[in-house]
C-alpha cells in the first residue's frame, strides 16, 4: 500500500448539492414514515421499555457484527452476557462490546439533551475496539474488495481533513436549521458521509450503524433505540455496497436514499411484528404465572424473564430487591412449572426463557408456548418442542429478524463460531459470503 494514497472521492458539502426530494423518494418516504410512526406507537405498549432496549440491542450487536464476519452463536452471546468474567468466545465478547457501545451512545444522547457529538462517536469507537485513540492519523488507508483485492475506494487521508469533515458532519447531524430535508433522507446522507470519511482505523461500519438509530432517536422519530437496519443490510449486502459506491463514482444519490427508505420501512414492519409477538408472549406468561405461581408472581419478575432471556439469581436479586434465597426459590419454582429451564455452568446456575431463544442447532424457532413440555438438550444447545400445536401468535422473540438469516452465510454451521476477523473493517465485502 502506498504511503500517500490519493482520495478517490471528493466528499460534498452537506446537504449534497443535488435534488433529493424526487417523486420516487417522496413516495418511499411516506411509506417509511408511516411504518416508523406505527412502530413508535407499538413500542409504548410494552410496560418496561428496558425490555425492548436490551433485547433488541443484543440482537443488533449480533447482526451488525455478522456483516464484518464476526460470527457467534446465540448461546455464546448470552453466555458472554451472563458471565462476562468467563473465558467465552472472542467473537461473543466483541459482539458484547458493540452492544455496550450502542448503550453508551444512547446514554450520552440523553445526557447531552439530544446531541450526537464527535466526542460521543470517538468514545463509542474506543469502547468497541478497546483502544484509547480516535480519528485516523496514519495515511495509506484503502478499502478493497475482499475477493479480488481490487481497491474500490480511498477515503480522505489527512488527519486535519478528517477532523474538518467530521466537524461539519457533527453540525449537520445536530443543527436542524442547516437543512429542511426530511430526517430520514438526512439519515441516509449522514450514513453515506460517515462511511465515506471512514474516520477510524477500524470499526467504521459498526459505528456508522449505531449512528443510524441514535439519529432516529435524536429527531424524535423514535422514543427509544429499537430500529436497527443491520439485518436488512446483511440480507442485501451486495446492493448496500454497490449503491454506496455508486454515489462516489457517479453521484447516484436517489437510488441510495431509496435503499435506505426501504430498509427503514421493511425493518419497521419486522420490528412491529416482533413487538406484537413479545406482547402476546408476555401476556401468556402473565396469565399462567398468576394461575400457577400466584404467591411469587409480580410484574418485576415477569419483566426479568423477558429482559434477560438467560437470567441468573443475581439478576432477580437486583431487579426485585430480594435476598439470594428468595431469588433462588423464585427461579427454581419457575423452572419446576416450565416457565424457564435450569442449567449449570461451573458452580453457577442460570435459567433460560426458552421461547425467546433461537435454537442454533435447528435454525428454526420453537413456536409452542408450552415450554413445560419442551425438551432441553444442553450438550447440543438446542431446544426441541414436541409439538407445534400451541398458539402461533406466540412466536420466538426476533423471529422476523433472524429466521433464515443464518442460511445467507455460506460458511455458517449450526452452533459453531467459524470466523472472527476484527481487522476486516477496512475491506469492502461486496462479494463476501
C-alpha positions as a LaTeX table, in Angstrom:
\begin{tabular}{lrrr}
\hline
Residue & $x$ (\AA) & $y$ (\AA) & $z$ (\AA) \\
\hline
Unk1 & 0.00 & 0.00 & 0.00 \\
Unk2 & 1.47 & 3.39 & $-0.92$ \\
Unk3 & 2.30 & 5.69 & 1.99 \\
Unk4 & 0.37 & 8.58 & 0.41 \\
Unk5 & $-2.79$ & 7.43 & $-1.30$ \\
Unk6 & $-4.86$ & 9.96 & $-3.21$ \\
Unk7 & $-8.55$ & 10.03 & $-2.16$ \\
Unk8 & $-10.77$ & 8.77 & $-4.95$ \\
Unk9 & $-13.84$ & 10.82 & $-4.00$ \\
Unk10 & $-14.36$ & 14.43 & $-3.05$ \\
Unk11 & $-16.87$ & 14.48 & $-0.24$ \\
Unk12 & $-19.63$ & 17.03 & $-0.81$ \\
Unk13 & $-20.76$ & 19.84 & 1.41 \\
Unk14 & $-23.85$ & 18.92 & 3.40 \\
Unk15 & $-26.52$ & 18.64 & 2.22 \\
Unk16 & $-25.26$ & 17.43 & $-1.18$ \\
Unk17 & $-25.96$ & 19.93 & $-4.00$ \\
Unk18 & $-28.41$ & 17.63 & $-5.78$ \\
Unk19 & $-32.17$ & 17.20 & $-5.91$ \\
Unk20 & $-33.05$ & 14.56 & $-3.34$ \\
Unk21 & $-36.80$ & 15.01 & $-2.91$ \\
Unk22 & $-37.74$ & 13.35 & $-6.17$ \\
Unk23 & $-41.17$ & 11.80 & $-6.73$ \\
Unk24 & $-39.94$ & 8.22 & $-6.11$ \\
Unk25 & $-38.18$ & 9.36 & $-2.95$ \\
Unk26 & $-41.24$ & 11.20 & $-1.65$ \\
Unk27 & $-43.42$ & 8.13 & $-2.23$ \\
Unk28 & $-40.94$ & 5.88 & $-0.42$ \\
Unk29 & $-40.58$ & 8.49 & 2.30 \\
Unk30 & $-44.30$ & 8.47 & 3.05 \\
Unk31 & $-44.29$ & 4.68 & 3.43 \\
Unk32 & $-41.21$ & 4.69 & 5.65 \\
Unk33 & $-42.57$ & 7.42 & 7.93 \\
Unk34 & $-45.91$ & 5.62 & 8.31 \\
Unk35 & $-44.19$ & 2.38 & 9.25 \\
Unk36 & $-41.90$ & 4.16 & 11.67 \\
Unk37 & $-44.78$ & 6.01 & 13.34 \\
Unk38 & $-46.66$ & 2.73 & 13.79 \\
Unk39 & $-43.58$ & 1.17 & 15.36 \\
Unk40 & $-43.14$ & 4.11 & 17.72 \\
Unk41 & $-46.71$ & 3.74 & 18.92 \\
Unk42 & $-46.46$ & $-0.03$ & 19.35 \\
Unk43 & $-43.31$ & 0.26 & 21.44 \\
Unk44 & $-45.27$ & 2.16 & 24.08 \\
Unk45 & $-47.42$ & $-0.95$ & 24.65 \\
Unk46 & $-44.53$ & $-2.74$ & 26.36 \\
Unk47 & $-44.71$ & $-1.75$ & 30.04 \\
Unk48 & $-40.97$ & $-1.84$ & 30.62 \\
Unk49 & $-39.09$ & $-0.12$ & 27.80 \\
Unk50 & $-35.84$ & $-1.61$ & 29.02 \\
Unk51 & $-37.02$ & $-5.00$ & 27.74 \\
Unk52 & $-37.04$ & $-3.70$ & 24.17 \\
Unk53 & $-33.83$ & $-1.70$ & 24.53 \\
Unk54 & $-31.80$ & $-4.55$ & 26.00 \\
Unk55 & $-33.08$ & $-7.44$ & 23.91 \\
Unk56 & $-33.07$ & $-5.62$ & 20.59 \\
Unk57 & $-29.67$ & $-4.08$ & 21.26 \\
Unk58 & $-28.15$ & $-7.51$ & 21.81 \\
Unk59 & $-29.63$ & $-8.84$ & 18.58 \\
Unk60 & $-28.48$ & $-5.74$ & 16.70 \\
Unk61 & $-24.98$ & $-6.25$ & 18.02 \\
Unk62 & $-25.00$ & $-9.81$ & 16.70 \\
Unk63 & $-26.41$ & $-8.84$ & 13.29 \\
Unk64 & $-24.14$ & $-5.84$ & 12.82 \\
Unk65 & $-21.05$ & $-7.84$ & 13.73 \\
Unk66 & $-22.01$ & $-10.58$ & 11.28 \\
Unk67 & $-21.67$ & $-8.05$ & 8.46 \\
Unk68 & $-17.99$ & $-7.83$ & 9.44 \\
Unk69 & $-17.75$ & $-11.64$ & 9.59 \\
Unk70 & $-17.64$ & $-11.68$ & 13.38 \\
Unk71 & $-19.94$ & $-14.64$ & 13.85 \\
Unk72 & $-21.13$ & $-16.08$ & 17.13 \\
Unk73 & $-23.95$ & $-18.32$ & 18.21 \\
Unk74 & $-26.95$ & $-17.19$ & 20.20 \\
Unk75 & $-25.86$ & $-19.33$ & 23.12 \\
Unk76 & $-22.30$ & $-17.95$ & 23.13 \\
Unk77 & $-23.66$ & $-14.43$ & 23.06 \\
Unk78 & $-26.00$ & $-14.89$ & 26.00 \\
Unk79 & $-23.34$ & $-16.79$ & 27.94 \\
Unk80 & $-20.88$ & $-13.93$ & 27.47 \\
Unk81 & $-23.54$ & $-11.53$ & 28.71 \\
Unk82 & $-24.40$ & $-13.79$ & 31.62 \\
Unk83 & $-20.82$ & $-14.50$ & 32.73 \\
Unk84 & $-18.66$ & $-11.60$ & 31.47 \\
Unk85 & $-15.82$ & $-12.72$ & 33.72 \\
Unk86 & $-15.67$ & $-16.12$ & 31.99 \\
Unk87 & $-13.42$ & $-17.10$ & 29.06 \\
Unk88 & $-16.17$ & $-17.01$ & 26.43 \\
Unk89 & $-15.51$ & $-16.81$ & 22.69 \\
Unk90 & $-13.60$ & $-13.84$ & 21.23 \\
Unk91 & $-16.46$ & $-13.20$ & 18.79 \\
Unk92 & $-19.10$ & $-13.16$ & 21.52 \\
Unk93 & $-17.03$ & $-10.73$ & 23.56 \\
Unk94 & $-16.60$ & $-8.42$ & 20.58 \\
Unk95 & $-20.34$ & $-8.52$ & 19.91 \\
Unk96 & $-20.95$ & $-7.63$ & 23.55 \\
Unk97 & $-18.63$ & $-4.63$ & 23.17 \\
Unk98 & $-20.77$ & $-3.44$ & 20.26 \\
Unk99 & $-23.86$ & $-3.67$ & 22.46 \\
Unk100 & $-22.05$ & $-1.69$ & 25.14 \\
Unk101 & $-21.01$ & 0.98 & 22.62 \\
Unk102 & $-24.62$ & 1.30 & 21.49 \\
Unk103 & $-25.77$ & 1.71 & 25.09 \\
Unk104 & $-23.09$ & 4.33 & 25.66 \\
Unk105 & $-24.28$ & 6.30 & 22.65 \\
Unk106 & $-27.88$ & 6.25 & 23.86 \\
Unk107 & $-26.96$ & 7.33 & 27.39 \\
Unk108 & $-24.78$ & 10.13 & 26.03 \\
Unk109 & $-27.64$ & 11.23 & 23.78 \\
Unk110 & $-29.86$ & 11.64 & 26.83 \\
Unk111 & $-27.12$ & 13.33 & 28.86 \\
Unk112 & $-26.47$ & 15.90 & 26.11 \\
Unk113 & $-30.20$ & 16.57 & 25.66 \\
Unk114 & $-30.33$ & 15.15 & 22.16 \\
Unk115 & $-26.89$ & 15.88 & 20.74 \\
Unk116 & $-24.73$ & 13.35 & 18.90 \\
Unk117 & $-21.25$ & 14.75 & 19.33 \\
Unk118 & $-17.93$ & 13.69 & 17.86 \\
Unk119 & $-16.79$ & 13.11 & 21.41 \\
Unk120 & $-19.53$ & 10.52 & 21.82 \\
Unk121 & $-18.64$ & 8.93 & 18.48 \\
Unk122 & $-14.99$ & 8.64 & 19.50 \\
Unk123 & $-15.91$ & 7.19 & 22.89 \\
Unk124 & $-18.09$ & 4.57 & 21.22 \\
Unk125 & $-15.18$ & 3.62 & 18.97 \\
Unk126 & $-12.81$ & 3.39 & 21.94 \\
Unk127 & $-15.23$ & 1.11 & 23.79 \\
Unk128 & $-15.97$ & $-1.01$ & 20.73 \\
Unk129 & $-12.32$ & $-1.60$ & 19.86 \\
Unk130 & $-10.82$ & $-1.38$ & 23.39 \\
Unk131 & $-8.48$ & 1.41 & 22.29 \\
Unk132 & $-7.62$ & 4.88 & 23.53 \\
Unk133 & $-7.04$ & 6.67 & 20.22 \\
Unk134 & $-9.54$ & 8.37 & 17.92 \\
Unk135 & $-9.70$ & 9.53 & 14.32 \\
Unk136 & $-7.16$ & 8.13 & 11.89 \\
Unk137 & $-3.70$ & 9.69 & 11.91 \\
Unk138 & $-1.90$ & 7.33 & 9.53 \\
Unk139 & $-2.18$ & 7.71 & 5.77 \\
Unk140 & $-2.44$ & 4.79 & 3.40 \\
Unk141 & $-5.98$ & 3.52 & 4.21 \\
Unk142 & $-7.66$ & 1.84 & 1.24 \\
Unk143 & $-10.87$ & $-0.16$ & 1.06 \\
Unk144 & $-10.50$ & $-3.27$ & $-1.03$ \\
Unk145 & $-12.71$ & $-5.93$ & $-2.50$ \\
Unk146 & $-12.17$ & $-8.92$ & $-0.25$ \\
Unk147 & $-12.38$ & $-11.40$ & $-3.12$ \\
Unk148 & $-10.37$ & $-9.71$ & $-5.85$ \\
Unk149 & $-8.06$ & $-7.48$ & $-3.83$ \\
Unk150 & $-9.03$ & $-4.54$ & $-6.01$ \\
Unk151 & $-9.01$ & $-1.11$ & $-4.39$ \\
Unk152 & $-12.58$ & 0.16 & $-4.61$ \\
Unk153 & $-12.34$ & 3.32 & $-2.53$ \\
Unk154 & $-9.69$ & 5.55 & $-0.97$ \\
Unk155 & $-11.08$ & 7.72 & 1.85 \\
Unk156 & $-9.61$ & 11.05 & 3.00 \\
Unk157 & $-6.07$ & 10.53 & 4.25 \\
Unk158 & $-5.02$ & 13.73 & 6.01 \\
Unk159 & $-5.82$ & 13.92 & 9.72 \\
Unk160 & $-6.83$ & 17.58 & 9.55 \\
Unk161 & $-9.16$ & 16.89 & 6.65 \\
Unk162 & $-10.76$ & 14.01 & 8.55 \\
Unk163 & $-11.28$ & 16.21 & 11.60 \\
Unk164 & $-12.70$ & 19.02 & 9.47 \\
Unk165 & $-15.13$ & 16.69 & 7.69 \\
Unk166 & $-16.26$ & 15.15 & 10.96 \\
Unk167 & $-16.80$ & 18.61 & 12.46 \\
Unk168 & $-19.04$ & 19.53 & 9.51 \\
Unk169 & $-20.88$ & 16.23 & 9.84 \\
Unk170 & $-21.45$ & 16.91 & 13.54 \\
Unk171 & $-23.12$ & 20.22 & 12.66 \\
Unk172 & $-25.29$ & 18.57 & 10.00 \\
Unk173 & $-26.42$ & 15.90 & 12.47 \\
Unk174 & $-27.34$ & 18.28 & 15.28 \\
Unk175 & $-28.31$ & 21.62 & 13.69 \\
Unk176 & $-31.74$ & 21.21 & 12.09 \\
Unk177 & $-31.52$ & 24.68 & 10.57 \\
Unk178 & $-28.77$ & 23.57 & 8.20 \\
Unk179 & $-31.22$ & 21.64 & 6.04 \\
Unk180 & $-35.00$ & 21.26 & 5.88 \\
Unk181 & $-34.78$ & 17.79 & 4.35 \\
Unk182 & $-36.84$ & 15.06 & 5.98 \\
Unk183 & $-34.86$ & 13.39 & 8.80 \\
Unk184 & $-34.96$ & 10.01 & 7.05 \\
Unk185 & $-33.35$ & 11.49 & 3.95 \\
Unk186 & $-30.80$ & 13.19 & 6.19 \\
Unk187 & $-30.08$ & 9.87 & 7.88 \\
Unk188 & $-29.21$ & 8.32 & 4.52 \\
Unk189 & $-26.88$ & 11.25 & 3.80 \\
Unk190 & $-25.28$ & 11.06 & 7.25 \\
Unk191 & $-24.60$ & 7.34 & 6.91 \\
Unk192 & $-23.03$ & 7.75 & 3.48 \\
Unk193 & $-20.91$ & 10.70 & 4.61 \\
Unk194 & $-19.66$ & 8.90 & 7.71 \\
Unk195 & $-18.77$ & 5.73 & 5.84 \\
Unk196 & $-17.03$ & 7.78 & 3.15 \\
Unk197 & $-14.99$ & 9.76 & 5.68 \\
Unk198 & $-14.09$ & 6.43 & 7.26 \\
Unk199 & $-12.69$ & 8.29 & 10.27 \\
Unk200 & $-11.41$ & 5.36 & 12.33 \\
Unk201 & $-8.72$ & 2.76 & 11.66 \\
Unk202 & $-11.30$ & 0.04 & 12.38 \\
Unk203 & $-14.95$ & $-0.33$ & 13.38 \\
Unk204 & $-16.39$ & 2.26 & 10.96 \\
Unk205 & $-19.21$ & 0.05 & 9.71 \\
Unk206 & $-20.47$ & $-0.77$ & 13.17 \\
Unk207 & $-20.17$ & 2.79 & 14.49 \\
Unk208 & $-21.99$ & 4.03 & 11.38 \\
Unk209 & $-24.87$ & 1.64 & 12.01 \\
Unk210 & $-25.14$ & 2.81 & 15.62 \\
Unk211 & $-25.38$ & 6.39 & 14.36 \\
Unk212 & $-28.47$ & 5.44 & 12.35 \\
Unk213 & $-30.58$ & 4.53 & 15.36 \\
Unk214 & $-29.17$ & 7.32 & 17.51 \\
Unk215 & $-30.22$ & 9.81 & 14.86 \\
Unk216 & $-33.74$ & 8.40 & 14.71 \\
Unk217 & $-33.95$ & 8.86 & 18.47 \\
Unk218 & $-32.44$ & 12.36 & 18.38 \\
Unk219 & $-35.03$ & 13.54 & 15.85 \\
Unk220 & $-37.94$ & 12.10 & 17.85 \\
Unk221 & $-38.92$ & 9.61 & 15.17 \\
Unk222 & $-38.38$ & 7.01 & 17.90 \\
Unk223 & $-38.54$ & 7.42 & 21.65 \\
Unk224 & $-36.04$ & 4.65 & 22.29 \\
Unk225 & $-33.42$ & 2.99 & 20.04 \\
Unk226 & $-35.28$ & $-0.04$ & 18.70 \\
Unk227 & $-34.94$ & 0.17 & 14.90 \\
Unk228 & $-31.80$ & $-1.48$ & 13.62 \\
Unk229 & $-31.00$ & $-1.84$ & 9.93 \\
Unk230 & $-28.23$ & $-4.44$ & 10.16 \\
Unk231 & $-30.44$ & $-7.41$ & 9.33 \\
Unk232 & $-31.65$ & $-5.66$ & 6.20 \\
Unk233 & $-28.10$ & $-4.73$ & 5.23 \\
Unk234 & $-26.96$ & $-8.31$ & 5.80 \\
Unk235 & $-29.67$ & $-9.68$ & 3.52 \\
Unk236 & $-28.96$ & $-7.07$ & 0.82 \\
Unk237 & $-25.23$ & $-6.67$ & 1.31 \\
Unk238 & $-24.37$ & $-6.56$ & $-2.38$ \\
Unk239 & $-26.87$ & $-3.78$ & $-3.00$ \\
Unk240 & $-25.66$ & $-1.87$ & 0.04 \\
Unk241 & $-22.03$ & $-1.74$ & $-1.08$ \\
Unk242 & $-22.91$ & $-1.23$ & $-4.75$ \\
Unk243 & $-25.16$ & 1.75 & $-4.05$ \\
Unk244 & $-22.71$ & 3.17 & $-1.50$ \\
Unk245 & $-20.02$ & 3.20 & $-4.18$ \\
Unk246 & $-22.37$ & 4.39 & $-6.95$ \\
Unk247 & $-22.78$ & 7.71 & $-5.13$ \\
Unk248 & $-19.00$ & 8.14 & $-5.07$ \\
Unk249 & $-18.46$ & 7.07 & $-8.66$ \\
Unk250 & $-21.50$ & 8.52 & $-10.41$ \\
Unk251 & $-23.35$ & 10.73 & $-7.92$ \\
Unk252 & $-26.40$ & 8.42 & $-7.89$ \\
Unk253 & $-27.97$ & 9.70 & $-4.69$ \\
Unk254 & $-31.58$ & 8.81 & $-5.45$ \\
Unk255 & $-31.01$ & 5.05 & $-5.51$ \\
Unk256 & $-29.05$ & 5.25 & $-2.26$ \\
Unk257 & $-31.78$ & 7.20 & $-0.49$ \\
Unk258 & $-34.44$ & 4.82 & $-1.84$ \\
Unk259 & $-32.44$ & 1.88 & $-0.49$ \\
Unk260 & $-32.33$ & 3.45 & 2.97 \\
Unk261 & $-36.02$ & 4.30 & 2.99 \\
Unk262 & $-36.90$ & 0.74 & 2.01 \\
Unk263 & $-34.66$ & $-0.52$ & 4.81 \\
Unk264 & $-36.49$ & 1.69 & 7.31 \\
Unk265 & $-39.95$ & 0.65 & 6.12 \\
Unk266 & $-39.16$ & $-3.07$ & 5.97 \\
Unk267 & $-37.33$ & $-3.16$ & 9.29 \\
Unk268 & $-40.07$ & $-1.15$ & 10.99 \\
Unk269 & $-42.66$ & $-3.69$ & 9.91 \\
Unk270 & $-40.49$ & $-6.58$ & 11.08 \\
Unk271 & $-39.84$ & $-4.93$ & 14.43 \\
Unk272 & $-43.54$ & $-4.22$ & 14.82 \\
Unk273 & $-44.31$ & $-7.92$ & 14.39 \\
Unk274 & $-41.60$ & $-8.70$ & 16.91 \\
Unk275 & $-43.15$ & $-6.36$ & 19.48 \\
Unk276 & $-46.59$ & $-7.81$ & 18.90 \\
Unk277 & $-45.21$ & $-11.33$ & 19.42 \\
Unk278 & $-43.38$ & $-10.23$ & 22.54 \\
Unk279 & $-46.51$ & $-8.59$ & 23.93 \\
Unk280 & $-48.54$ & $-11.78$ & 23.32 \\
Unk281 & $-45.81$ & $-13.89$ & 24.90 \\
Unk282 & $-45.71$ & $-11.68$ & 27.99 \\
Unk283 & $-49.50$ & $-11.77$ & 28.28 \\
Unk284 & $-49.44$ & $-15.57$ & 28.11 \\
Unk285 & $-46.75$ & $-15.81$ & 30.77 \\
Unk286 & $-48.58$ & $-13.32$ & 32.98 \\
Unk287 & $-51.81$ & $-15.31$ & 32.80 \\
Unk288 & $-50.09$ & $-18.62$ & 33.51 \\
Unk289 & $-47.91$ & $-17.27$ & 36.32 \\
Unk290 & $-50.92$ & $-15.73$ & 38.05 \\
Unk291 & $-52.72$ & $-19.07$ & 37.83 \\
Unk292 & $-49.84$ & $-21.41$ & 38.71 \\
Unk293 & $-47.48$ & $-19.29$ & 40.81 \\
Unk294 & $-49.72$ & $-16.70$ & 42.41 \\
Unk295 & $-47.60$ & $-16.45$ & 45.56 \\
Unk296 & $-44.42$ & $-15.39$ & 43.75 \\
Unk297 & $-45.87$ & $-13.57$ & 40.72 \\
Unk298 & $-45.01$ & $-9.91$ & 40.24 \\
Unk299 & $-44.67$ & $-7.64$ & 37.24 \\
Unk300 & $-41.00$ & $-7.16$ & 38.09 \\
Unk301 & $-40.40$ & $-10.91$ & 37.99 \\
Unk302 & $-42.18$ & $-11.17$ & 34.65 \\
Unk303 & $-40.11$ & $-8.29$ & 33.28 \\
Unk304 & $-36.92$ & $-10.00$ & 34.44 \\
Unk305 & $-37.69$ & $-13.12$ & 32.41 \\
Unk306 & $-38.12$ & $-11.07$ & 29.26 \\
Unk307 & $-35.35$ & $-8.56$ & 29.81 \\
Unk308 & $-32.92$ & $-11.40$ & 30.47 \\
Unk309 & $-33.72$ & $-14.46$ & 28.29 \\
Unk310 & $-30.78$ & $-16.02$ & 30.11 \\
Unk311 & $-31.25$ & $-14.99$ & 33.72 \\
Unk312 & $-29.48$ & $-15.77$ & 36.97 \\
Unk313 & $-30.07$ & $-15.39$ & 40.69 \\
Unk314 & $-28.12$ & $-12.13$ & 40.85 \\
Unk315 & $-30.35$ & $-10.53$ & 38.21 \\
Unk316 & $-33.50$ & $-11.42$ & 40.14 \\
Unk317 & $-31.98$ & $-10.14$ & 43.38 \\
Unk318 & $-31.15$ & $-6.84$ & 41.71 \\
Unk319 & $-34.43$ & $-6.35$ & 39.82 \\
Unk320 & $-36.76$ & $-7.44$ & 42.63 \\
Unk321 & $-34.66$ & $-6.29$ & 45.62 \\
Unk322 & $-34.89$ & $-9.67$ & 47.31 \\
Unk323 & $-32.42$ & $-11.91$ & 49.09 \\
Unk324 & $-30.45$ & $-14.69$ & 47.42 \\
Unk325 & $-32.54$ & $-17.48$ & 48.98 \\
Unk326 & $-35.73$ & $-15.77$ & 47.82 \\
Unk327 & $-34.43$ & $-15.23$ & 44.30 \\
Unk328 & $-33.29$ & $-18.86$ & 44.15 \\
Unk329 & $-36.72$ & $-20.03$ & 45.30 \\
Unk330 & $-38.46$ & $-17.93$ & 42.64 \\
Unk331 & $-36.33$ & $-19.25$ & 39.79 \\
Unk332 & $-36.50$ & $-22.87$ & 40.94 \\
Unk333 & $-40.29$ & $-22.67$ & 41.14 \\
Unk334 & $-40.40$ & $-21.12$ & 37.67 \\
Unk335 & $-38.26$ & $-23.98$ & 36.39 \\
Unk336 & $-40.43$ & $-26.61$ & 38.06 \\
Unk337 & $-43.51$ & $-25.07$ & 36.43 \\
Unk338 & $-41.93$ & $-24.98$ & 32.98 \\
Unk339 & $-41.53$ & $-21.23$ & 32.55 \\
Unk340 & $-37.73$ & $-21.48$ & 32.37 \\
Unk341 & $-35.19$ & $-24.27$ & 32.13 \\
Unk342 & $-32.39$ & $-24.59$ & 34.68 \\
Unk343 & $-28.77$ & $-25.09$ & 33.62 \\
Unk344 & $-25.41$ & $-25.17$ & 35.33 \\
Unk345 & $-22.14$ & $-23.54$ & 34.31 \\
Unk346 & $-19.39$ & $-24.49$ & 36.74 \\
Unk347 & $-20.66$ & $-23.56$ & 40.20 \\
Unk348 & $-23.29$ & $-21.17$ & 38.83 \\
Unk349 & $-26.88$ & $-21.84$ & 37.84 \\
Unk350 & $-28.65$ & $-19.97$ & 35.09 \\
Unk351 & $-32.18$ & $-20.11$ & 33.72 \\
Unk352 & $-33.35$ & $-19.84$ & 30.11 \\
Unk353 & $-36.67$ & $-18.42$ & 28.96 \\
Unk354 & $-36.84$ & $-20.90$ & 26.07 \\
Unk355 & $-39.41$ & $-19.21$ & 23.79 \\
Unk356 & $-37.13$ & $-16.16$ & 23.49 \\
Unk357 & $-34.03$ & $-18.06$ & 22.40 \\
Unk358 & $-33.03$ & $-19.21$ & 18.94 \\
Unk359 & $-32.30$ & $-22.88$ & 18.57 \\
Unk360 & $-28.95$ & $-22.63$ & 16.70 \\
Unk361 & $-28.69$ & $-26.32$ & 16.04 \\
Unk362 & $-32.08$ & $-26.35$ & 14.34 \\
Unk363 & $-32.03$ & $-22.96$ & 12.62 \\
Unk364 & $-35.68$ & $-22.54$ & 13.50 \\
Unk365 & $-37.94$ & $-21.18$ & 16.13 \\
Unk366 & $-39.92$ & $-23.10$ & 18.67 \\
Unk367 & $-43.39$ & $-21.63$ & 18.42 \\
Unk368 & $-45.17$ & $-23.58$ & 21.10 \\
Unk369 & $-45.83$ & $-21.69$ & 24.33 \\
Unk370 & $-45.89$ & $-24.96$ & 26.21 \\
Unk371 & $-42.38$ & $-24.64$ & 27.46 \\
Unk372 & $-43.14$ & $-27.08$ & 30.24 \\
Unk373 & $-43.23$ & $-29.81$ & 27.62 \\
Unk374 & $-40.05$ & $-28.73$ & 25.89 \\
Unk375 & $-37.04$ & $-30.98$ & 25.94 \\
Unk376 & $-33.74$ & $-29.17$ & 26.54 \\
Unk377 & $-30.52$ & $-30.75$ & 25.44 \\
Unk378 & $-27.65$ & $-28.70$ & 26.89 \\
Unk379 & $-24.96$ & $-30.62$ & 25.04 \\
Unk380 & $-26.37$ & $-29.71$ & 21.66 \\
Unk381 & $-27.52$ & $-26.31$ & 22.84 \\
Unk382 & $-30.85$ & $-26.79$ & 21.21 \\
Unk383 & $-34.41$ & $-26.67$ & 22.37 \\
Unk384 & $-36.84$ & $-29.09$ & 20.85 \\
Unk385 & $-40.58$ & $-28.68$ & 21.13 \\
Unk386 & $-42.59$ & $-31.90$ & 20.90 \\
Unk387 & $-45.39$ & $-30.22$ & 19.00 \\
Unk388 & $-46.42$ & $-27.08$ & 17.21 \\
Unk389 & $-50.00$ & $-27.20$ & 18.37 \\
Unk390 & $-49.70$ & $-24.14$ & 20.58 \\
Unk391 & $-50.87$ & $-20.62$ & 19.95 \\
Unk392 & $-48.98$ & $-19.48$ & 16.85 \\
Unk393 & $-49.44$ & $-15.86$ & 17.83 \\
Unk394 & $-46.76$ & $-16.50$ & 20.38 \\
Unk395 & $-43.56$ & $-16.57$ & 18.44 \\
Unk396 & $-39.97$ & $-16.56$ & 19.44 \\
Unk397 & $-38.61$ & $-13.11$ & 20.03 \\
Unk398 & $-36.64$ & $-11.99$ & 16.97 \\
Unk399 & $-38.48$ & $-14.42$ & 14.68 \\
Unk400 & $-38.91$ & $-11.95$ & 11.89 \\
Unk401 & $-35.37$ & $-10.69$ & 12.31 \\
Unk402 & $-33.43$ & $-13.89$ & 12.31 \\
Unk403 & $-35.42$ & $-16.56$ & 10.51 \\
Unk404 & $-33.46$ & $-17.90$ & 7.58 \\
Unk405 & $-30.75$ & $-15.27$ & 8.00 \\
Unk406 & $-28.20$ & $-17.87$ & 9.04 \\
Unk407 & $-28.63$ & $-19.60$ & 5.70 \\
Unk408 & $-27.41$ & $-16.48$ & 3.91 \\
Unk409 & $-23.92$ & $-17.17$ & 5.17 \\
Unk410 & $-22.37$ & $-19.98$ & 3.15 \\
Unk411 & $-19.85$ & $-20.59$ & 5.92 \\
Unk412 & $-22.43$ & $-20.89$ & 8.69 \\
Unk413 & $-22.61$ & $-24.07$ & 10.72 \\
Unk414 & $-25.20$ & $-24.61$ & 13.38 \\
Unk415 & $-23.99$ & $-23.77$ & 16.84 \\
Unk416 & $-20.41$ & $-23.09$ & 15.77 \\
Unk417 & $-18.48$ & $-19.83$ & 15.56 \\
Unk418 & $-16.49$ & $-20.05$ & 12.36 \\
Unk419 & $-14.86$ & $-16.76$ & 11.60 \\
Unk420 & $-13.63$ & $-13.83$ & 13.61 \\
Unk421 & $-11.71$ & $-11.21$ & 11.69 \\
Unk422 & $-11.94$ & $-7.96$ & 13.60 \\
Unk423 & $-9.36$ & $-6.38$ & 11.31 \\
Unk424 & $-11.54$ & $-6.64$ & 8.25 \\
Unk425 & $-13.25$ & $-3.29$ & 8.73 \\
Unk426 & $-11.12$ & $-1.64$ & 6.07 \\
Unk427 & $-12.29$ & $-4.10$ & 3.44 \\
Unk428 & $-15.22$ & $-3.76$ & 1.08 \\
Unk429 & $-17.07$ & $-7.04$ & 1.36 \\
Unk430 & $-19.29$ & $-6.71$ & $-1.64$ \\
Unk431 & $-18.60$ & $-10.29$ & $-2.61$ \\
Unk432 & $-18.13$ & $-11.73$ & 0.86 \\
Unk433 & $-20.32$ & $-14.63$ & 1.92 \\
\hline
\end{tabular}
